[in-house]
């Protein structure tokens, strides 16, 4: 059984989907939820499900490597960033190289980078008159949203869609695909390995 840590700063709707989906998985479980916000609803979600939580502040995250000890303590083999807004420090990128992925609510490389998160992304997509948008799941490196892309899914943007409409469509894609993709990355089938 591979243990997954989910890092999230906000509501945690994706974290919830991941936890619940992997609860049925033969090979992966969410074992820890990490947040930089002590009041983040994602922490309440985790506690309700008896999943250990860890709140980190900037000094803990950037000026020490104590997080690696906690991740080792929980035997964490893989990390999913689901709405975690801080840049990941080099020590953590190195320790989980190709074992840490991020979910982004647009089709990277467009609409990514520092400051491009949440409704800002959907407002920018709307302002540009894009005919479609979607989600990107990518490996994490030391720069915002620049790691190698693993998976994208698309949805149309109608001319009268508001940014909130776009957000709903994108969130539906996230909830559908992210948990399943994580399971495939963590426990590849022989076909995945051959591909
Ligand atoms: C998602 O849109 C994800 O793509 C982005 O942050 C958002 C998190 O939403 N990285 P939630 O907290 O999981 O609802």
Boltz pocket constraint, residues with backbone or C-beta under 6 A from the ligand:
constraints:
  - pocket:
      binder: B
      contacts: [[A, 8], [A, 10], [A, 11], [A, 12], [A, 13], [A, 14], [A, 15], [A, 81], [A, 82], [A, 83], [A, 84], [A, 103], [A, 104], [A, 105], [A, 118], [A, 174]]
      max_distance: 6.0
